[in-house]
Amino acid sequence: MTVQRAVPVISLGNNTGVIDDAYAASAALANGNLGLIGVPDELAGAPNLLLPHAYVRRPIAYHEAFTGYALFTDTRILCPSPVAVNIYVDRERIDFAQATLLNADAALDLASGQLARTTCWRLSKGREIEIVAHRLVPLTGAPQIAQRLRISAVNFSGLLEVEPCFAATCAHNDADGDDPRIAGRYLADWQITALDAGHSTLFSAGGIDLVYQQQVTPTIGGWSRDRTAHIGGQIDRQESLAFDRIVTITSAATAAPKTVSGTSYNDLARAQQNILADFWSGASVHVAGSEKLNAALNYSLFQLFQSASQTPEFGLAAKGLTGEGYEGHCFWDAEAFGVPVLSFTAPALARTQLEFRIGKLDAARANARALGHKHGALYPWRTIAGGECSAHYPTGAAQYHINGAIAWAVSFYSDVTGDDELRADAAEMLFETARIWIEIGRHDARRGNAFCIYEVTGPDEYSALVDNDYYTNAVARHHLNYAAETADWLRNTAPAAYAQRAASLGLDETEIARWRAAAAQMWLSVDPVTGVSPQDDAFLGKPEFPLRNGATEKSPLLLHFHPMMLFRHQICKQGDVVQAMAMGLVELPLTLQARNLAYYGARTTHDSTLSAPAFAIGTARTGNWKEAEHFLNECAFVDLKNLHGNTGHGLHMAALAGSWLTIAMGWAGLTIAEGALHFAPLHTDKIGDYSFRLRWHGAILEVLVDQQGAHYQLCAGEPFTLYDHGRAVRVTMAGATLACPNVKAIIFDLDGVLTDTAELHYQAWSAWAGQHGLAFDRALNERLRGVDRAGSLRIILAHNQCTLASDEFTTALADKNRLYGEALSELCPEALFPGVRALFSVCRRAGLKIALASASRNAPQVLKRLGIVNEFDFIADAGAVEHPKPAPDIFLACASALGVAPHDCVGVEDAQAGIDAIRAAGMSAIGIGTPGALQNTDLSVQTIGELAVSEILRVGEAYSLQNKSLTPIFSGEGVS
């Protein structure tokens, strides 16, 4: 059922007669080795070319400098424009600043990679000219620009001439001088030297020497006889001049000046079409009924693809190669947003980004020493060449999470591609960067020996130098685990190489064990008051920002308020907790995810364009489609509509990547677990059908989601197995279709299902009975399975043919509970049955909510000691249930709290009273225990570890289809 749709043409013109910096940035073309800002050819009177290696190093001046501060910053500069032209009418050069723009229209053809632009101008004396321009930058990576230009006289006759030239004079624009995102720009004073009889030109500035070599071929008209640099002729109205131009840009140190020849515009265009056909075969995305959104989504992919570096010498800058924003620096978002999308759509470019980081390991070691670390490596917050370029350490160098993002990206890329060679190459980097977490954290005895990380800044730069930043702790946990796993993997696959590397680093098993212990005990809590995950230790106790309601008038806040004003309030530039959820660094119950999104959504300004992708993914996963659609549009149209007012600084690469991530990871629920692809696709009438393509271990997969379910089609490569809502699917050329399961929740009993506290209960009852001279043995204890405390006491009393007064009965219950509580003090996470955590994890990936329906009033205490108290979407209060099992009340309470119809729930019990309660609630029932011991179950397994989510869905689906009309439906958008 393959659906190969045409890649759209993006309209960039609005016919308003406005051509500004945002317009130019949105029309940028690049190939990873150079980027050309999309200024119209006739207006390209200033530098508009970006080259990765064209940057200058400048000292950072501090009034008060301290040890370890960054000493230099690197700034990428604009290089002379290779597409500038001078146009003459009757020997008079047209001044387009004085001309009237009648029409400006531009279109970017994503299938051919060509930018087509038409402008119409009114000149003096009422004369009008039309300029039709085509432009491409070869995606082969060649340092070239190809230009095709046609100039027509609309309503006059005369001498028309055009001079292909270069523009090196910088335009001085101080409008953004106070904006820290752009204020570091450097205006180069280019020195110009003609070479090779005018065919080549040398440009020099700031230690950078560039040679521009051009080939100009007139296609309509010819060279002027008396002016050899001009193409011209006497023309009548509606006649034209035209030429093709190819400019090659090289470093003067590596290329001798020479005339470019042998390459035509048409040759480059054909090659471009082939490269893009291959790219789109494994990358296109489509949402039914929204052509503008489709265009924006595919435009986002194209811009990321063409700006990603093709050489390991440089990384993906925050603005790609489309503008001067952030001085051309590379940040953590290259790994957190760019690498995942590139891994799935252009894996070679994802690899290059990681090779860039690996190649800068020594610089990262030097950066760690500058910050006082005796061991390990710390990557700089913002960089071009590998050194730290951030002058404001609280919101710069303190963002240690950059190490974790790089490790996460290595893990992600390796899973998607199976590239073990890259993982092996990255091992030393993973080990060295993992060491930093141990240096800045410790096990805190006051928090149950949890590992805590101190004085760091997370992605939310409106909170700085905090303890236990949630995102940082989450990414550090992943990093430490992955570094330890990589050590094991390398030791097993290449023992000699591992031994040599470990010896050179002084790495031993004791240190690796510390990594594992820190990861296992990482502090990631849930606040008992608000019920949300705290962004850091102090955040929830701070006052809310006083001007929150007026924030839109002063957005972004960083341009209007001193950082300290922001640091001391509950205000987020972007949500660190939400970012951790979006990247899959934490597996949280859906209801906790929804609470986090609601809490931090109310306190987040979204001043960072990185915020919208995280919220878009999170709100989609939790079914809040209104918010999900809003944030998706924020990502997809951030530059096409200049939503943040700073597109003129360059395109927002991470946000553009985030739009694809929203469709794949938000709507389709894509995750990677245990080396396999997992999907939990969502569909609603509010968004309609959608599809996308991705690459996996060399294969190309198309995913199409509609009202019937999810369709998985192998388009190229070898068949492989993926998982849909936990169900294994073998993907072949024939395709496979799975309906979205009706089962939405699974409800567990506690005792005998998740852990064995039956022995503790037996010992407590036995001790109480012995104190009162009552008979009690294991046979009688069996009758108590699934029965609450009061019911159990009645059974014991009836067996002994005695009664208790009301107050004595209450005292007996308290005494038994005290004895049970004393026994509970010995309970620990190891008492959890094998397979429980894995089952919970798979259920969450399948999109199931998880609840607990235990008759024990001590259930919260038991769960806390088992370490799973925060793993549930809902924990029923046994004390608030009027009728205990076998009545259905507690299971119905769970369904209601989850917002799920009872017939779409599956209950899991180990006692007949519990099975009867599940059945009475109108739910499918799964029994745990000896085969045949429980009656009226849909499925029985001996232990919880044998239970697979596919079996849960199978039996639940059958029951749901049979019993939909028997029970009420609890509904509502999103997750309550």
N, C-alpha and C positions, 0 to 999 in steps of 0.2 A: 504493500500500500504506500509506496514511495510517493511523496509529493514534492517535486522539484519546481519551485516557483521562481519566476524571474526576479533578479535583484533589482531593486528600484533605482530610479534617478531622483536625486534629491534637489528640490528647488531651493536655492539660497537667496534668490532675489525677491523683493517684496513690492517692486514697482513704485516705491515711495520717493525715489530720488535721493535716498540716503545711502552713502557708502562710508562706513566708519570702521574703527578698529575691530569691533565684534564681527562685522561682516567679513573683514579680511581674514580673521582667525578661523572663522567657520569654513572658509574656502581654502584653507591651507592644504598643501600636498607635501608628502614626505616619503622617504624610503628607509628610514633608520640611520642613514649616513648623512642625510641633509634634509632640511625642511624649508619650504618656501611659503611664507605667509601670503595669503591670497589677495594682495593688493592688485587692483586692475592695472594692466600693463601701462596705460597712459598716465596713471597716477603714481607709478612706482619710482618716485623721485628721491627716495631715501632707501637705505639698506633694509632688506626684508628677507634675508637668507640666514638660516641657522645651521651651523655645522657643529657636531659633537665636540670636535677638538678645538674649535675656535672659542676659547675662553681665556680670561686674564685672571691672574692671581694678584690680590690686593691685600695689604695689611689691614687688620681690624683695629681701629683706634679706640681705646678705653680710657676714660678719665680715671677709673679705679679698676685696675686689672689684678686678678688673683691667679695663683698657680693653677695650671690646667685649662685656662680659658683658651678658646680657639684663637689663633694668632693671625690666620689668613682666611680669606673667603675667595672662592672661585666664582666667576661670573661669566656666563655665556653671552657673547656679544652678537649683535646683528651685523652681518656681512653685506657687502655691496649687492645691490639688486641685479640679478642676471637677466631680468625681463623688461627693463626700462626701455622706453622708446620716446623719441622726440618726433612730433608730427608737425609738418609745415604746410601751409596753404599760401601759394604765391610767395614763397620764400620767407613768410612770417611764421615764426614758431608759435604754436598754439599754447596759450597759458590756460590750462584747465581749471586753475583756481578762479579765473574770471569767466569761464564758460558756464553755461546753464545745463545741468544734467536733466535730460528729458525722460530718460528711462534707464534703469539698470536691472538686468536680469542675469542670474547665474544658475547653473545646474551642474551637479556633480554626479556623473554616471558611475555607479558603484561596480558595474560589470566591466567597464573599460578603464576605470581609474582616471578618466579625463575630466577636467573642469572646463566647462563651456560658458562663456560669458558674452553678453551683448550689452553694449551701452550706446546711447544716442545722446549727442550733445548739440546745443545751439551755440554757435560762435558769434563773433561780431558780424555785423551786416546781415544778420538773419540766416547765415549759412549753417547748415546742419550736416554732421558726419555721423556715421554709424561704424562702430568698432566691434567686430566679432572675433573673439579670441578663444583658442583652445590651448590647454596646457596639461602636461603630465610630467611626473617625476618617476623614472623607471624603478619599479619595485625589485629589480634585480640587485639593487643596492649600488648601482653605478652612480658616481658623483656628477649627475647630469640633470639638466633642466631642458625640456623640449617645449617649444612655443610655436604656435601657428596663429598668424594674425592676418585679418583682412580689414582694410579701412575703405569705406565707401563714401562717396560724395552723394548726399541724399538729394539736395535741391540746388546744386550749383555746379558750374564748370570752372576749371582752372588747373593750376599746377599743384599737384598733391605729392608730397614727399614724406618718407618716414625714415628715421635714423635709428636702427637698433643700437642701444648703448648700455652702459652700466651706470648705476647710481650709487655713489659712495658718501654723499653728504648727509650727515645725521640730522634728523628733525628733532629739535629740542622741545620735549613735551614734559613739563613739570606738573601736570595735572594730578599725577598719582604719587607725587613726591612723599606724601605722608603715609602711604599705604605700605606696610611692611612686606606685603606679598609681591611688590613690584619695585620698591624704592631703591633696590640695589643695582638698578640698571647702569650700564657703563656705555657711554656714547663715544665710540672710537673715532679718532681723527685719522682717516685713511689716507695714506700717501699712495699716489698712482703713478705707475711707470708703464709706458707702452712698450711692448715687446713684439718681436717677430713680425715687423712691418704692419703692426696694428691688428694682427689676428689674435694676439694674446695680450693680456694686461696683468701686471703685477700689482696687487694691493697689499699694503703693509700697515699694521697698527698693533701696538701692544705686544710686540714680539711675535705676531702672527703674520706669515707671508703666504698669500694665496695667489694662484695663477688661474685666471679665467680665460679659457680658450673657446672661441665660438666659430660656428659654421652657419652662415646665413645663405639661404637659397630662395631667391625670388620665385614666386609661382604665378603671380599676375603682375605685369610691369617688369621693370628691370632696373639696373643700376644707373643712377644719374651720370651723365657724361662728365660733368664738371665737378661733381661731388661724389667721390668713390664710396663714401660711407653711407650714402643715401640711396634708397630705392624710390623711384619716382617716375612721374610722367604727367603729361597733359591729359586730363580725363574730363569726360562729360558727366552730367548728373546721372546717378545710379550706377556709375562705373566704379571700379575698385582697384586698389593695390593690395598685394598679398605676398607673404613670405613665410618660410619655415626657418626656425632658428634652434640650434642645439648648442648649449653651453656646458662645458665640462669644467669642474672646479677641482683643482688639486693643490696640495701643499707645494710651495716652491722648493722645499727641501727634498721632495720625493719624485717630482715630475719636471722634466725639462719642457720649456715652452715649445709648443708645436701646433700646427693647424689641425683642428679636428676634421676628420673626413671619413667617409665610408659608412656613416650611420644616418638613416633618414627618420623623419617623424613617423612615417607609416610603419617602418620596421619596429620602432620602439612601441608603437601602439599595438601591433600584433602580439609582441612579446608580453606586453602588459595584460592584454585580454587573456592570454593563456595562464599567466600567473594567478590572476584573479579567479578564473574559472576553477582552478584547483583549490584555491582558498575557500570559495563559496560552496564548493561541493561538500565541505565538512564544517560549515560555519553558519549558514543562513538561518534566520529566525522569522517567524510569521505569526501574527495575531489576527484572527478573522475579524473583518468588519472595521478595521482601523488602519487605513492606509498611511495616515500621517505617523502613527505610532510605529508601523512596520518600517517606514522610511527612517525614522529616528533610530530605531534599534539597530538596523543594518548599517546606518551611517556611523553609529558608535563603534561597531565592530571594525569597520573600515579604518576609522581614524586611529584606533588602538593598534591595528595591524601595521599601518604604514609608519607609525611613530616609534614602534618598538625597535630597539637597537639591533643592528645586524653584526655588531662586533663586540666581543667581551670587554673591550677597553672602556666602554661606557654603558651606563644603565638607562632605564626608561625614566625620563624626567617627569615631574608632576604635570607639566604642560606638554609633554612629548617634545616635538620639534615644531610647535605651532605658535609660540610666543615667548616673551621675555619673563613671564611670571616666575617668581621664586628663583630668579637668576639662572634658570636651567638646571636646578638641583633635583637629585633623585632622593626620594623619601621611602618610608616603609610601605606606602600604598602601592609601590611598584610590585611588591611581593604579595601583599594582602588582597589586592584587587586585580592587578594586571596579570600576574603569573597564572592564577587559576583559569582565566578566560583564554589566555594564550596556550596553556597546556591542552585545553580542549579543542582549540581551533587552529593554532599555529605553533605546535610544540617546539619546533626548532628555535623560535624566538623566545619562548619561555626558558629554554635551556641557556640561551645567550645571556639572559638577565641573571641567571644563577651563576654562570661562569664569571660574569662581572664581579659578583660578590666574592666568589672563591678567589679570584685574582687580587682582591683588595684585602686579603687576610692580614698581611703584614701591616698594612695601614691601620687595620682594626686593632691589632695588637698594640701599635704605638698609641692609638687613641685611648685604649684601656690604661696604659701606663700614665698618660697625661692626666687621667682622672683618678689616679692613685691606686689602681688595681695591680697587684703584684703578679697575677697570673691571668691567663685567658685573653679574650679579644672582645672588644665592644665596637660595633659598627657605628659610624657617625649618623647623627640625626638627619643632616642634609649634606649632600656631597655631589661633586662631579668627578674628581680624580681620586677619591678615597679618603681625603682628610675632612675633618669636621669644619663646616662652614657656618654653624649657628653661633651667633654672638649672645643670644639670650638663653643661658643654660637652663633656667627653670622650665621653659617650654621647649627647649631644644635638646641639649646633651643629656638631660635627665630622663629622656624617653627611651629607657633601656629596652622597651618592648621591640625595638627594631631587630634585636638579636632573635627574638622569638618568631617574628614575622618571616625572617629569612629561613629559619629552620622549618617553619610550617610550610613555606613555599617549596622547599626541597622535598619534603614528605609528599606534598600534594602532587607535584610534578612527577615524582617517581612512581606514585600510585597510578596516575593517568597514563603514563607512557611505558612503564616497565623498564625505564632507563637505569639499570643498575650501575652502569659505568659512571654516570653523573653522581649517583649517591656515594659511590666509593671515593670519587674525587672530592666530594663535599665533606667527607667524614672528619677530616682534621678541623675544618671550620666548625662543624657541629660540636665537636668536643671542646674546642677552645672557647666558643661562645657560651656553651653550657656552664662552664666554670664560673662565669660572672654571677649567675643566680646564687650560687653557694656563697659568694663573697658578699652579696648585698642582702642576704636573708638568713634566717635562723629558725630553729624549732623553739616555739614559745610554750613553756610549761604551763603558763596561765591559760592557754587555749588548747589544752589537751595534747600538747606537743606538736601542734599544727605548725607547718612551715610558713613563715611570714616574710614578706619582702618590703623593705623600708625605703622611704624617701625617693620615690620615682614619680614621673609624670606619665599618665596614660595618653591615649589618643585625644581625650578631651582636654584641650589646652586651657580650658577655663578653670581647671583644678590642677594645681601643680605641687610637686614635692609632697606626696601623700604616702601613707602606709597602706599596703594591701590594695592597691588599685586592682579592681576586679579583672579587667582585661589583661593587665600585665601578669597577674598570678595565673590566669587561665592559659595564656600563651607560653608562660614559663613552664607550667606543668607539662604541656604537650612537648615542648623543646627538650626537657630533661628526660622524659620517657623515650622520645625518638632518638636522642643521642645514645642512651643506654641500649636501645634495640639495635641501633646501627653498629655499636661496638660488638654486640653478640653476633649480628649478621656477618660483619667483616671477619670476625674471629673464625667463624665457621666456614666462610666461603673462600677466604684468602688468609689463612693463618700466618704465613710468613710476613706478608705485607702488614697485617695488623700488628704483629709483634714488633716490627721495625718502627711503625708509626707510634705505637704506645710507648716504646722505649724513648723515642726522640722527644715525646711530649711529657714523659714522666707520668704516664697514665696507668693506674693500677685498678684492681677490682674493688679496693676499698673506696676509691673515689667514685667509681661507677655506682656502687651500692648507695653512696650518699645521694647521688642524683635520683635513684629510684625512690629512696626514702622521702626525699623532699617532694617529689612529684606525688607520691601516694598520700602525703599528709598536707598538701597545699591548702592554704586557708581560702576557701570559697564558700561563704556562708549565706544564709537567708535570715533577714532581720525578723525577729519574732513580733515586732510591733507593727511594721508596715506590711510584712509578708513579701517583701521584694529583696532582690540581691543587692547588697550595698555596693555602690560604686567604689567606695574606699572606706577606711575606718571612720573618717570624720564627716563624710558627705551628708548623711541623713540627719545629723545633729545641727547642721548649719541652717541659718534663716534663709528663706527664699529670696530671690533677687527682687529688690523693691520696684524696679521698673519693668518687670517682666511683661506686663500688659502693653507697655509702650515700646517693647523691644523692636517691633517692626520699623519704627521711626528712627531708630538708632542701630540699624543693622548694617554690617556686622558689629557686634558690641566691642570687639577689639580695637575698632577705630575711634571709639567714643569714651571708653572707660579705662582707667589705670588697671593693669593686671591684678593688683591687690584687691580692688573692688570686686573683681570677678572671682578671685580665688576663695574669698571668705563667704561666698553664698552658694546656695543650691541652684546653680545655673550651668548648663552644659553647652558647649560648642557642638559636641556630638556625644552620643551615649556609649560609654565604655562597656557597660553591661550588654547593651544591644549589639555592639560590635562583636563581642565574644560569642553571643548566641548565633549571629549571622554566619560566622566563620566555622561554626560547629565545634568550637573549643570546649563547650560545655553541653551536656545533654540534660535539659531541664524539662520537667512536666509542662505540657502545653498551657495549663492555667497559670503557672509561675511565669512562663514566657509572656503571657498576655498581661499579667500584673506589671512585670518589668517594663513592657512597652508603654503601658498606660502611665505609669509613674514617671518614667524618664521622658516620655513624649511631652508631658506637661511642663517639663523643666529644660527642654532642649530648644535652642534657638535655630539649629540647623545652619549656623553660620558657615560651617564647613560643608563642602559638597560631598564629603565622604560620609556624611550622616544619612542622607537620603537612601543610599543603597542598603545600609544595614537595617533601617526601619522598613524599607520596602520588602526585604526578604522576611523579616520577622512578622510583619502584619499579614503577609500572604500566608505564611505557615500557620498562623493562628486563626485564619479565616476572616480577618477584618478587611474585607475586600475594598471598602471605600477608601480606607487609609492606604492600602496596598497600591491601589490605582493612582492615588495622589502622589505617593513617593516614587512610583515607577516613572510617572510623567516628569517629576523633578529630575530624575537621573537622565532620562532619554532626551529631554528638551533643554537641559541646563545651558547648553551652548547655542543650540539652534534658535532659542528664544531669549538668550542672554538673561536667564532668570536671576543670576546673582550680580548682574551689572558689571562683571569683570571678565567677560569672554575675550575682550580686547587684549588681556594679558596672555591669552593662549587657552586652548581647550583643556577641560578638566578630565584627564585620562582615567582617573579612578572612577569618577562618576559615570563616564561612558561605559567602562567595563562593568560597572554595577548594574546597568540596565539589563545586560545579558544574564548576569548572575541572578537578578531578580526573577527572570522567567525560568531559568533552569533550577535554581536552588530554592526559590520562593514558591512559585506556582507549581513546578513539577517535583518539588521536594527532593532534589538531587543531593545525595551525600555519598561519601566514600567511606566504607568501613571494611576492615579486614581485607583490603586489597580488591574490593568488589564495588561495582556501581549499584547504588540503591536509589529507588524513586518512590515517592508517595504523591502522585499527581493529584491536584485539586482541580475541580471544574465547577463553574457556576455560570448561570445565565448572564451575570453581570459582566463577565469578561469574554465569553464565547470560546471557540476552539483556538488552539495555539499549537505550534510545532517549532522544533529547532533541531539542528544537527550538531554533532560533536564527534571528536576523534577519541578512540580508546584503544590503547595498545596497537596502533596501526590500523584499526578498523574504523569505519565511519558508521555511526548510528543516527537514525532519525527517530525522534520521539514526537508523536502526534497525540494530543489529548482532546477528546470531544465528549459528547454526552454519553457515548457508549463505553468510554473508558480510555485506556492508554494503548496505543499501537506502537510497537517497537519493530523497526525495520533495519536490517543490516543492508547498507548501501555499498559497502566495499570492505574487503578484508575477511578474516577468518571468524566463524561463529564464536560466540562467547556467552557466558551466563551472567545475567544481571538479576536484580531483585525488585519486584514491584510490591509495595506494602508487605515486604518480607517474604513474598512468594517467588521462588526461583523461576526464571524465564530464560530459556535457551533461545538466543536471537540468531536468526538465519536470514537468508535472502527471501524466504517465504513469509517472514514477518510473524508477529504474535500479538494477540489482542487480549487484554485483561480488563474486566469491568472493575470499577472502583468498588471496593467492598462496602457492604452496608454496616458491618461491625465497626463501631466507633469507640468502644471502651471495654476494658477488662477489669473485673472486680475480684480481688483476692481476699480470702480469709487469711489469718495470720498463723495461728498455732497449727502446726502439722503441715502447713502449705509452704510458708516462707522460712520458717525456723521451727525447731522442736522445743517448745516450752512446756510440752505436756509433762515431761519428767519433773520440771520445776513445780508445776501445779500439783502433781501427784505428791511430791514431797511436802508441799505446804498443807494440802488437805490431810495427808497422813499425820503430820505433826499436830495439826489442830485436833483431829479426831482422837489421837492418842492422849492429848491433854485433857480431853473430856470423856475418856473411857468409851469411845464409840468405835464400832467395827468399821474398818476401811481397808480394802485390798485392791489389787490391780484390776480384778474383774469388775468391781464396782466403779473404778476409775474410768473404765472404758465407756460406761454409760454417761459419763460427763462430757464426752467429746462433742464439741460444737454448742455446748450449753453455757449460758452466762453464769456468773458467780452465784446469784440468788437462786437460780434454777438448780445449780449443782448442790447447793446446801440443802435444798428441799429434798433432792434425791437421796442424799446421805441420811438426812433425818428420817425420811420414810423407810429407808432400808433398816434403820435401827429402831423403828417404831417409837419415835419420840418427837416432841415438838418443842419450840422455843417461843417465849413471849416476844412481842414486837421489838422491844429494846434489846433483848438478848440476841435476837436474830440479827439486828443491825451490828451489835458488838462482834458477833461471830464473823460476819462478813469483813469487818475491819481487821480483826485478828488474822484471818486467813490472808488478807491482802498484805498485811505487814510481813507475815512469814514469806509470802511470795516475793515481796519487794526486796527482802534480804537476800533471797536466792538470786534475784535479778542482778544484783551487784556484780555477779561473776560473769554475766552475759557480755559478749564482745562481738565485733563484726565477723569473726571467724565462725560464729554459731549460725550464720546465714547458710541456708542450704546451697550446695553447689548448683550453679546455673541460674540463680535468681537474678543477679546483676546483669548477666548477659541477656536474659529474657526481657528484662525491663528495657535494656538498651534497644533491642530489636523491636519491641513494641512501640517505643517512642519513634524510631525511624519509620515504622509503618503508619505513623499518625494516630496511634491509639492513645486515648487517655487511660490513666491507671488510678484505680481507687482501692481503698481498703475497707472491708466490711467485717470487722472483728467484733465478737461479742465481749472481748476483754476491755475493761476500762483502763487497763494498764498499757494498752496498745501503743500510745505515743511514747511512753517510757521505753518499751521494748524496741520500738523502731529507732529511737535515738541511740540506744546501746548497740543496735545492729548497724548503725551508720546509714540508714535508708529513710530517715524521717522526712527528708526533703525530696524523695523520689516519687511522691504521689501527687496526683492532681487533686485528690480529695481523700480525707480520712474521716470516716463516719464516727460520730460520738455515740458510743454504745449507751451512755447514760441518757441520751436524749431520745432514744428509740422506745416507743411505748410498748411494743410487743416484740420480745426476743425471738430468735430462730426457734422453731421452724417457720415462724411468721415471716412475711417478705419485707417487713418494714425497713430493715437496715439496707437491703439491696436497692429498694426503691428510693431511699434517701440518697444513696450514691448516684443513681441515674439522674435524679432530679438536680442534684448539685452539679453534675457534669454537663447538664443540658442535653442529655442523650436519651432517646426513647429506650425503654426497657428491652424491647425486642432486638435492639441493636447493641446490647451488652452481652458479655459472656462472663459468667461467674465461675470461680475456681474454689473448691472446698474439699476437705478431707473427711467430713463427718456427714452422716445421713441427714441430720437436722439442718445442716447448711445446704445440702443439695435440695432438700424439700423447700427451703426458703427461696433458693434461686428459682426453682420451678414455679413457686407461688407468685414470684415477681414477674413472671413471663419472660424469663431469660434462658439462654442456652447454658447448660451445666457441664462442667468438666470436673471429674473426680480425681483425687490424688490418693493413692494407697494400693493395697493388695487387690489384684484383679478380682472382680465379682463381689467385693465387699460392699460396694455402694450401688444402690438401685436408682434407676431412672436418670442416668447420665447420658450425655451425647458422646462423651469420650472419657476414657479412664486411662491414666498413666500411673506408673508406680511411684515416680519421683518428679518433682517440679523440673529437674534438669532434663527430663525427657520431652518436655512440652515445647513444641515448635510453634512460632507465630503463624505459619502456614496452616497448621492443624486448627489453631484457634479460629482463624478466619474461615476455614472450611466448615467447621461444625456450626459456628455462629451464623454464617451466611445461610446455610440450609434452614436453621431454626428461624432466622429473621424473615425469610421469604414465606415461611409457613404461618407465621404468627403476627404479621404486621397489624392486622385489624383487631388484635386482642388487647393491646395495651395503649395507653395514651402516649403522645409524642411530645417531648420537651424540645423546644426549638429556640433559636436565637442566633443572630449574626455574631461571629467571633467566638471567643472563649471567655466565659465569665470567670 
